[in-house]
Amino acid sequence: MKYEFTIVVPLYNEEPNLERVGQELDNYIKKAPVKTCVLFVNDGSTDNSLELIEKISSRNEDFRFISFDRNYGLSSAIKAGFDHADTPLIGYIDSDLQTDPDDFDLLLEHIPEYDLVTGMRTNRKDSFKKNLSSFIANSIRRSFTQDGMDDTGCPLKVIKADYAKRIPMFKGLHRFLPAMVLLQKGKIKQVPVRHYARIAGKPKFHVLNRLIGPLVDCFAYLWMRRNYIHYKVAHKNE
């Protein structure tokens, strides 16, 4: 069965959410504008998340999963999803369902013209502390990258696989996906999407790793931007 779009779902200890995630994604792929499959990436969960995604995948041929031997972090989970997807388009959504799979349609609408389309969360339902830390982190990152993105942390994205698979991922670089596409001379766009309160499970981020981590990663990005290798082949023999 040939798919055009893979939705990558990184997860770590999201047992309370997964049945709902499976149902919502199953509902979406039945009406998606392109042939779509789902790839769960279990980032070394210590609860029953692995057992649940095994069960969900076993009853739906459009779902599959990979599971790490331990917890490596979100950037590693996203990279693994990019590496194991075999479709021309790759999407990404968090397993907490604070964004809506139906909004992938809003992003896919623009992907013929752009190489990465990212959501921009409107009317966010997070706590004041979380919203403030995200605002500060985004401001710091944007001042370094000049990518023009207001909400690079939005967990709803679509990217062309050719660009995704060339991104040299390292820990924390999931915050810089639009900037890394720009380094490849790609085109990016942000689109407003809906946002919901988390109704199950626990958030994995706090003020310190939303502020200190992104600041450190900005310097890593600046080094990479200075040293990034980009070339285009003009001629070759067959």
ChimeraX commands (.cxc) that place a marker at each C-alpha (Angstrom):
marker #1 position 0.00,0.00,0.00 radius 0.5
marker #1 position 1.64,3.26,-1.12 radius 0.5
marker #1 position 1.42,6.18,1.27 radius 0.5
marker #1 position 2.17,9.82,0.57 radius 0.5
marker #1 position 2.24,11.19,4.11 radius 0.5
marker #1 position 3.63,9.80,7.39 radius 0.5
marker #1 position 2.52,11.32,10.70 radius 0.5
marker #1 position 5.29,10.85,13.27 radius 0.5
marker #1 position 4.08,10.70,16.90 radius 0.5
marker #1 position 6.93,10.86,19.44 radius 0.5
marker #1 position 5.90,9.75,22.92 radius 0.5
marker #1 position 7.31,9.29,26.38 radius 0.5
marker #1 position 5.12,7.96,29.22 radius 0.5
marker #1 position 1.83,8.97,27.58 radius 0.5
marker #1 position -0.18,5.90,28.61 radius 0.5
marker #1 position -3.33,7.89,29.59 radius 0.5
marker #1 position -3.49,9.57,26.17 radius 0.5
marker #1 position -2.68,6.82,23.70 radius 0.5
marker #1 position -6.06,5.21,23.10 radius 0.5
marker #1 position -7.49,8.63,22.35 radius 0.5
marker #1 position -4.50,9.46,20.14 radius 0.5
marker #1 position -5.02,6.26,18.18 radius 0.5
marker #1 position -8.71,6.97,17.71 radius 0.5
marker #1 position -8.23,10.60,16.67 radius 0.5
marker #1 position -5.51,9.72,14.16 radius 0.5
marker #1 position -7.55,6.82,12.79 radius 0.5
marker #1 position -10.46,9.20,12.27 radius 0.5
marker #1 position -8.17,11.66,10.52 radius 0.5
marker #1 position -6.44,9.30,8.09 radius 0.5
marker #1 position -9.83,8.01,6.88 radius 0.5
marker #1 position -10.60,11.48,5.50 radius 0.5
marker #1 position -7.10,12.89,4.88 radius 0.5
marker #1 position -6.58,14.51,1.47 radius 0.5
marker #1 position -3.55,12.24,0.79 radius 0.5
marker #1 position -2.91,8.59,1.63 radius 0.5
marker #1 position -1.63,8.74,5.22 radius 0.5
marker #1 position 0.00,6.41,7.75 radius 0.5
marker #1 position 1.08,6.85,11.37 radius 0.5
marker #1 position 4.46,6.09,12.93 radius 0.5
marker #1 position 4.67,6.03,16.74 radius 0.5
marker #1 position 8.17,6.57,18.17 radius 0.5
marker #1 position 8.38,5.35,21.75 radius 0.5
marker #1 position 11.19,7.25,23.45 radius 0.5
marker #1 position 11.97,4.66,26.13 radius 0.5
marker #1 position 8.72,4.96,28.09 radius 0.5
marker #1 position 8.67,3.35,31.52 radius 0.5
marker #1 position 4.89,3.02,31.76 radius 0.5
marker #1 position 2.65,0.85,29.53 radius 0.5
marker #1 position 2.96,3.09,26.47 radius 0.5
marker #1 position 4.80,0.44,24.43 radius 0.5
marker #1 position 2.15,-2.19,25.08 radius 0.5
marker #1 position -0.58,0.25,24.06 radius 0.5
marker #1 position 1.04,1.30,20.77 radius 0.5
marker #1 position 1.69,-2.36,19.97 radius 0.5
marker #1 position -2.02,-3.05,20.47 radius 0.5
marker #1 position -3.13,0.01,18.49 radius 0.5
marker #1 position -0.79,-0.84,15.61 radius 0.5
marker #1 position -1.83,-4.50,15.53 radius 0.5
marker #1 position -5.45,-3.60,14.81 radius 0.5
marker #1 position -4.79,-0.96,12.14 radius 0.5
marker #1 position -2.66,-1.60,9.07 radius 0.5
marker #1 position -2.02,2.13,8.66 radius 0.5
marker #1 position -0.21,2.30,12.01 radius 0.5
marker #1 position 3.29,1.13,12.90 radius 0.5
marker #1 position 5.81,1.86,15.64 radius 0.5
marker #1 position 9.45,1.84,16.64 radius 0.5
marker #1 position 10.66,1.78,20.25 radius 0.5
marker #1 position 13.98,2.94,21.73 radius 0.5
marker #1 position 15.94,0.90,24.25 radius 0.5
marker #1 position 15.94,3.92,26.62 radius 0.5
marker #1 position 14.93,7.56,26.77 radius 0.5
marker #1 position 16.95,9.71,24.33 radius 0.5
marker #1 position 14.81,12.87,24.14 radius 0.5
marker #1 position 12.40,14.51,21.74 radius 0.5
marker #1 position 14.95,15.48,19.08 radius 0.5
marker #1 position 16.12,11.87,18.82 radius 0.5
marker #1 position 12.53,10.63,18.55 radius 0.5
marker #1 position 11.76,13.10,15.76 radius 0.5
marker #1 position 14.97,12.19,13.91 radius 0.5
marker #1 position 14.09,8.50,14.17 radius 0.5
marker #1 position 10.68,9.29,12.70 radius 0.5
marker #1 position 12.30,11.17,9.82 radius 0.5
marker #1 position 14.77,8.31,9.27 radius 0.5
marker #1 position 12.12,5.57,9.23 radius 0.5
marker #1 position 9.43,7.35,7.22 radius 0.5
marker #1 position 9.38,6.33,3.54 radius 0.5
marker #1 position 6.89,8.85,2.17 radius 0.5
marker #1 position 7.52,12.14,0.30 radius 0.5
marker #1 position 5.78,14.10,3.07 radius 0.5
marker #1 position 6.33,13.76,6.84 radius 0.5
marker #1 position 4.22,15.28,9.59 radius 0.5
marker #1 position 4.75,15.58,13.31 radius 0.5
marker #1 position 2.24,15.83,16.16 radius 0.5
marker #1 position 2.64,15.46,19.91 radius 0.5
marker #1 position 0.94,12.59,21.70 radius 0.5
marker #1 position -0.76,14.92,24.20 radius 0.5
marker #1 position -3.27,16.01,21.50 radius 0.5
marker #1 position -3.05,19.67,22.41 radius 0.5
marker #1 position -3.18,20.22,18.67 radius 0.5
marker #1 position -5.80,18.74,16.33 radius 0.5
marker #1 position -4.89,16.19,13.63 radius 0.5
marker #1 position -7.57,17.72,11.39 radius 0.5
marker #1 position -5.41,20.85,11.19 radius 0.5
marker #1 position -2.87,18.91,9.15 radius 0.5
marker #1 position -5.18,19.78,6.25 radius 0.5
marker #1 position -4.40,23.47,6.80 radius 0.5
marker #1 position -0.67,22.73,6.50 radius 0.5
marker #1 position -0.94,20.30,3.58 radius 0.5
marker #1 position -2.79,22.97,1.63 radius 0.5
marker #1 position 0.46,24.99,1.44 radius 0.5
marker #1 position 3.04,22.21,1.13 radius 0.5
marker #1 position 3.17,22.20,-2.70 radius 0.5
marker #1 position 4.63,25.72,-2.58 radius 0.5
marker #1 position 6.68,25.40,0.63 radius 0.5
marker #1 position 9.17,22.86,1.98 radius 0.5
marker #1 position 8.10,23.11,5.63 radius 0.5
marker #1 position 4.76,24.35,6.95 radius 0.5
marker #1 position 4.43,24.73,10.71 radius 0.5
marker #1 position 1.46,25.47,12.91 radius 0.5
marker #1 position 1.22,28.59,15.03 radius 0.5
marker #1 position -0.90,27.96,18.11 radius 0.5
marker #1 position -3.69,30.51,18.58 radius 0.5
marker #1 position -5.51,31.19,21.86 radius 0.5
marker #1 position -3.16,28.86,23.74 radius 0.5
marker #1 position -4.66,26.87,26.62 radius 0.5
marker #1 position -1.46,26.46,28.64 radius 0.5
marker #1 position -0.70,28.00,32.02 radius 0.5
marker #1 position 0.56,31.58,32.27 radius 0.5
marker #1 position 4.02,30.32,33.30 radius 0.5
marker #1 position 4.27,27.96,30.35 radius 0.5
marker #1 position 3.05,30.59,27.88 radius 0.5
marker #1 position 5.50,33.16,29.26 radius 0.5
marker #1 position 8.48,30.79,29.09 radius 0.5
marker #1 position 7.54,29.80,25.53 radius 0.5
marker #1 position 7.25,33.46,24.52 radius 0.5
marker #1 position 10.69,34.26,25.94 radius 0.5
marker #1 position 12.27,31.15,24.40 radius 0.5
marker #1 position 10.77,31.90,20.99 radius 0.5
marker #1 position 11.98,35.49,21.18 radius 0.5
marker #1 position 15.53,34.38,22.01 radius 0.5
marker #1 position 15.56,31.78,19.25 radius 0.5
marker #1 position 14.08,34.15,16.65 radius 0.5
marker #1 position 16.72,36.80,17.42 radius 0.5
marker #1 position 19.45,34.24,16.68 radius 0.5
marker #1 position 17.94,32.50,13.66 radius 0.5
marker #1 position 16.03,35.34,11.99 radius 0.5
marker #1 position 13.62,32.71,10.64 radius 0.5
marker #1 position 10.52,34.85,11.18 radius 0.5
marker #1 position 8.68,32.06,13.01 radius 0.5
marker #1 position 6.52,33.05,16.00 radius 0.5
marker #1 position 5.91,29.56,17.42 radius 0.5
marker #1 position 8.59,27.14,16.30 radius 0.5
marker #1 position 7.71,24.88,19.25 radius 0.5
marker #1 position 4.24,24.16,17.86 radius 0.5
marker #1 position 3.94,20.36,17.71 radius 0.5
marker #1 position 2.17,20.34,14.36 radius 0.5
marker #1 position 4.34,20.42,11.25 radius 0.5
marker #1 position 4.57,19.08,7.70 radius 0.5
marker #1 position 7.91,18.85,5.93 radius 0.5
marker #1 position 9.05,17.44,2.62 radius 0.5
marker #1 position 11.06,14.29,3.27 radius 0.5
marker #1 position 13.98,15.40,1.11 radius 0.5
marker #1 position 14.55,18.27,3.52 radius 0.5
marker #1 position 13.74,16.34,6.70 radius 0.5
marker #1 position 16.27,13.61,5.98 radius 0.5
marker #1 position 19.08,16.12,5.35 radius 0.5
marker #1 position 18.69,17.89,8.69 radius 0.5
marker #1 position 21.75,17.13,10.89 radius 0.5
marker #1 position 19.78,16.66,14.10 radius 0.5
marker #1 position 21.30,17.02,17.54 radius 0.5
marker #1 position 19.75,17.29,20.99 radius 0.5
marker #1 position 17.50,20.35,21.13 radius 0.5
marker #1 position 17.44,20.93,17.40 radius 0.5
marker #1 position 13.72,20.13,17.17 radius 0.5
marker #1 position 13.25,23.80,18.09 radius 0.5
marker #1 position 15.12,24.85,14.95 radius 0.5
marker #1 position 13.43,22.83,12.19 radius 0.5
marker #1 position 12.30,25.91,10.21 radius 0.5
marker #1 position 15.76,27.47,10.49 radius 0.5
marker #1 position 17.39,24.24,9.32 radius 0.5
marker #1 position 15.16,24.15,6.26 radius 0.5
marker #1 position 16.20,27.74,5.50 radius 0.5
marker #1 position 19.85,26.61,5.67 radius 0.5
marker #1 position 18.98,24.21,2.85 radius 0.5
marker #1 position 17.59,27.14,0.82 radius 0.5
marker #1 position 14.07,25.82,1.42 radius 0.5
marker #1 position 10.87,27.83,1.85 radius 0.5
marker #1 position 8.89,27.88,5.09 radius 0.5
marker #1 position 5.49,29.11,6.22 radius 0.5
marker #1 position 3.52,29.26,9.46 radius 0.5
marker #1 position -0.25,28.78,9.62 radius 0.5
marker #1 position -2.58,29.43,12.60 radius 0.5
marker #1 position -3.91,26.20,14.17 radius 0.5
marker #1 position -6.12,25.37,17.14 radius 0.5
marker #1 position -4.80,24.60,20.60 radius 0.5
marker #1 position -6.34,22.66,23.49 radius 0.5
marker #1 position -5.59,22.10,27.15 radius 0.5
marker #1 position -3.83,18.88,28.09 radius 0.5
marker #1 position -6.44,16.55,29.57 radius 0.5
marker #1 position -4.27,13.58,30.54 radius 0.5
marker #1 position -0.66,12.77,31.32 radius 0.5
marker #1 position 2.02,15.17,32.50 radius 0.5
marker #1 position 4.02,17.78,30.54 radius 0.5
marker #1 position 7.70,16.94,30.09 radius 0.5
marker #1 position 9.04,20.50,30.06 radius 0.5
marker #1 position 9.44,23.17,32.73 radius 0.5
marker #1 position 10.70,26.75,32.92 radius 0.5
marker #1 position 14.41,25.90,33.11 radius 0.5
marker #1 position 14.50,23.55,30.14 radius 0.5
marker #1 position 12.31,25.93,28.13 radius 0.5
marker #1 position 14.71,28.85,28.67 radius 0.5
marker #1 position 18.24,27.62,29.39 radius 0.5
marker #1 position 18.12,24.77,26.86 radius 0.5
marker #1 position 16.98,26.94,23.93 radius 0.5
marker #1 position 19.62,29.60,24.74 radius 0.5
marker #1 position 22.42,27.03,24.69 radius 0.5
marker #1 position 21.01,25.48,21.50 radius 0.5
marker #1 position 21.03,28.89,19.80 radius 0.5
marker #1 position 24.83,28.98,20.03 radius 0.5
marker #1 position 24.99,25.46,18.60 radius 0.5
marker #1 position 22.78,26.60,15.74 radius 0.5
marker #1 position 25.04,29.61,15.04 radius 0.5
marker #1 position 28.04,27.29,14.80 radius 0.5
marker #1 position 26.14,25.01,12.46 radius 0.5
marker #1 position 24.98,27.91,10.29 radius 0.5
marker #1 position 28.58,29.08,9.85 radius 0.5
marker #1 position 29.80,25.58,8.97 radius 0.5
marker #1 position 26.80,24.14,7.12 radius 0.5
marker #1 position 27.73,22.47,3.83 radius 0.5
marker #1 position 25.34,23.22,1.00 radius 0.5
marker #1 position 25.95,22.36,-2.65 radius 0.5
marker #1 position 24.06,21.73,-5.87 radius 0.5
marker #1 position 25.24,19.31,-8.55 radius 0.5
marker #1 position 25.21,20.94,-11.99 radius 0.5
marker #1 position 26.32,17.98,-14.16 radius 0.5
marker #1 position 27.15,14.32,-13.77 radius 0.5
marker #1 position 27.66,11.31,-15.99 radius 0.5
marker #1 position 25.19,8.43,-15.80 radius 0.5
marker link #1:1,2 radius 0.2
marker link #1:2,3 radius 0.2
marker link #1:3,4 radius 0.2
marker link #1:4,5 radius 0.2
marker link #1:5,6 radius 0.2
marker link #1:6,7 radius 0.2
marker link #1:7,8 radius 0.2
marker link #1:8,9 radius 0.2
marker link #1:9,10 radius 0.2
marker link #1:10,11 radius 0.2
marker link #1:11,12 radius 0.2
marker link #1:12,13 radius 0.2
marker link #1:13,14 radius 0.2
marker link #1:14,15 radius 0.2
marker link #1:15,16 radius 0.2
marker link #1:16,17 radius 0.2
marker link #1:17,18 radius 0.2
marker link #1:18,19 radius 0.2
marker link #1:19,20 radius 0.2
marker link #1:20,21 radius 0.2
marker link #1:21,22 radius 0.2
marker link #1:22,23 radius 0.2
marker link #1:23,24 radius 0.2
marker link #1:24,25 radius 0.2
marker link #1:25,26 radius 0.2
marker link #1:26,27 radius 0.2
marker link #1:27,28 radius 0.2
marker link #1:28,29 radius 0.2
marker link #1:29,30 radius 0.2
marker link #1:30,31 radius 0.2
marker link #1:31,32 radius 0.2
marker link #1:32,33 radius 0.2
marker link #1:33,34 radius 0.2
marker link #1:34,35 radius 0.2
marker link #1:35,36 radius 0.2
marker link #1:36,37 radius 0.2
marker link #1:37,38 radius 0.2
marker link #1:38,39 radius 0.2
marker link #1:39,40 radius 0.2
marker link #1:40,41 radius 0.2
marker link #1:41,42 radius 0.2
marker link #1:42,43 radius 0.2
marker link #1:43,44 radius 0.2
marker link #1:44,45 radius 0.2
marker link #1:45,46 radius 0.2
marker link #1:46,47 radius 0.2
marker link #1:47,48 radius 0.2
marker link #1:48,49 radius 0.2
marker link #1:49,50 radius 0.2
marker link #1:50,51 radius 0.2
marker link #1:51,52 radius 0.2
marker link #1:52,53 radius 0.2
marker link #1:53,54 radius 0.2
marker link #1:54,55 radius 0.2
marker link #1:55,56 radius 0.2
marker link #1:56,57 radius 0.2
marker link #1:57,58 radius 0.2
marker link #1:58,59 radius 0.2
marker link #1:59,60 radius 0.2
marker link #1:60,61 radius 0.2
marker link #1:61,62 radius 0.2
marker link #1:62,63 radius 0.2
marker link #1:63,64 radius 0.2
marker link #1:64,65 radius 0.2
marker link #1:65,66 radius 0.2
marker link #1:66,67 radius 0.2
marker link #1:67,68 radius 0.2
marker link #1:68,69 radius 0.2
marker link #1:69,70 radius 0.2
marker link #1:70,71 radius 0.2
marker link #1:71,72 radius 0.2
marker link #1:72,73 radius 0.2
marker link #1:73,74 radius 0.2
marker link #1:74,75 radius 0.2
marker link #1:75,76 radius 0.2
marker link #1:76,77 radius 0.2
marker link #1:77,78 radius 0.2
marker link #1:78,79 radius 0.2
marker link #1:79,80 radius 0.2
marker link #1:80,81 radius 0.2
marker link #1:81,82 radius 0.2
marker link #1:82,83 radius 0.2
marker link #1:83,84 radius 0.2
marker link #1:84,85 radius 0.2
marker link #1:85,86 radius 0.2
marker link #1:86,87 radius 0.2
marker link #1:87,88 radius 0.2
marker link #1:88,89 radius 0.2
marker link #1:89,90 radius 0.2
marker link #1:90,91 radius 0.2
marker link #1:91,92 radius 0.2
marker link #1:92,93 radius 0.2
marker link #1:93,94 radius 0.2
marker link #1:94,95 radius 0.2
marker link #1:95,96 radius 0.2
marker link #1:96,97 radius 0.2
marker link #1:97,98 radius 0.2
marker link #1:98,99 radius 0.2
marker link #1:99,100 radius 0.2
marker link #1:100,101 radius 0.2
marker link #1:101,102 radius 0.2
marker link #1:102,103 radius 0.2
marker link #1:103,104 radius 0.2
marker link #1:104,105 radius 0.2
marker link #1:105,106 radius 0.2
marker link #1:106,107 radius 0.2
marker link #1:107,108 radius 0.2
marker link #1:108,109 radius 0.2
marker link #1:109,110 radius 0.2
marker link #1:110,111 radius 0.2
marker link #1:111,112 radius 0.2
marker link #1:112,113 radius 0.2
marker link #1:113,114 radius 0.2
marker link #1:114,115 radius 0.2
marker link #1:115,116 radius 0.2
marker link #1:116,117 radius 0.2
marker link #1:117,118 radius 0.2
marker link #1:118,119 radius 0.2
marker link #1:119,120 radius 0.2
marker link #1:120,121 radius 0.2
marker link #1:121,122 radius 0.2
marker link #1:122,123 radius 0.2
marker link #1:123,124 radius 0.2
marker link #1:124,125 radius 0.2
marker link #1:125,126 radius 0.2
marker link #1:126,127 radius 0.2
marker link #1:127,128 radius 0.2
marker link #1:128,129 radius 0.2
marker link #1:129,130 radius 0.2
marker link #1:130,131 radius 0.2
marker link #1:131,132 radius 0.2
marker link #1:132,133 radius 0.2
marker link #1:133,134 radius 0.2
marker link #1:134,135 radius 0.2
marker link #1:135,136 radius 0.2
marker link #1:136,137 radius 0.2
marker link #1:137,138 radius 0.2
marker link #1:138,139 radius 0.2
marker link #1:139,140 radius 0.2
marker link #1:140,141 radius 0.2
marker link #1:141,142 radius 0.2
marker link #1:142,143 radius 0.2
marker link #1:143,144 radius 0.2
marker link #1:144,145 radius 0.2
marker link #1:145,146 radius 0.2
marker link #1:146,147 radius 0.2
marker link #1:147,148 radius 0.2
marker link #1:148,149 radius 0.2
marker link #1:149,150 radius 0.2
marker link #1:150,151 radius 0.2
marker link #1:151,152 radius 0.2
marker link #1:152,153 radius 0.2
marker link #1:153,154 radius 0.2
marker link #1:154,155 radius 0.2
marker link #1:155,156 radius 0.2
marker link #1:156,157 radius 0.2
marker link #1:157,158 radius 0.2
marker link #1:158,159 radius 0.2
marker link #1:159,160 radius 0.2
marker link #1:160,161 radius 0.2
marker link #1:161,162 radius 0.2
marker link #1:162,163 radius 0.2
marker link #1:163,164 radius 0.2
marker link #1:164,165 radius 0.2
marker link #1:165,166 radius 0.2
marker link #1:166,167 radius 0.2
marker link #1:167,168 radius 0.2
marker link #1:168,169 radius 0.2
marker link #1:169,170 radius 0.2
marker link #1:170,171 radius 0.2
marker link #1:171,172 radius 0.2
marker link #1:172,173 radius 0.2
marker link #1:173,174 radius 0.2
marker link #1:174,175 radius 0.2
marker link #1:175,176 radius 0.2
marker link #1:176,177 radius 0.2
marker link #1:177,178 radius 0.2
marker link #1:178,179 radius 0.2
marker link #1:179,180 radius 0.2
marker link #1:180,181 radius 0.2
marker link #1:181,182 radius 0.2
marker link #1:182,183 radius 0.2
marker link #1:183,184 radius 0.2
marker link #1:184,185 radius 0.2
marker link #1:185,186 radius 0.2
marker link #1:186,187 radius 0.2
marker link #1:187,188 radius 0.2
marker link #1:188,189 radius 0.2
marker link #1:189,190 radius 0.2
marker link #1:190,191 radius 0.2
marker link #1:191,192 radius 0.2
marker link #1:192,193 radius 0.2
marker link #1:193,194 radius 0.2
marker link #1:194,195 radius 0.2
marker link #1:195,196 radius 0.2
marker link #1:196,197 radius 0.2
marker link #1:197,198 radius 0.2
marker link #1:198,199 radius 0.2
marker link #1:199,200 radius 0.2
marker link #1:200,201 radius 0.2
marker link #1:201,202 radius 0.2
marker link #1:202,203 radius 0.2
marker link #1:203,204 radius 0.2
marker link #1:204,205 radius 0.2
marker link #1:205,206 radius 0.2
marker link #1:206,207 radius 0.2
marker link #1:207,208 radius 0.2
marker link #1:208,209 radius 0.2
marker link #1:209,210 radius 0.2
marker link #1:210,211 radius 0.2
marker link #1:211,212 radius 0.2
marker link #1:212,213 radius 0.2
marker link #1:213,214 radius 0.2
marker link #1:214,215 radius 0.2
marker link #1:215,216 radius 0.2
marker link #1:216,217 radius 0.2
marker link #1:217,218 radius 0.2
marker link #1:218,219 radius 0.2
marker link #1:219,220 radius 0.2
marker link #1:220,221 radius 0.2
marker link #1:221,222 radius 0.2
marker link #1:222,223 radius 0.2
marker link #1:223,224 radius 0.2
marker link #1:224,225 radius 0.2
marker link #1:225,226 radius 0.2
marker link #1:226,227 radius 0.2
marker link #1:227,228 radius 0.2
marker link #1:228,229 radius 0.2
marker link #1:229,230 radius 0.2
marker link #1:230,231 radius 0.2
marker link #1:231,232 radius 0.2
marker link #1:232,233 radius 0.2
marker link #1:233,234 radius 0.2
marker link #1:234,235 radius 0.2
marker link #1:235,236 radius 0.2
marker link #1:236,237 radius 0.2
marker link #1:237,238 radius 0.2
view
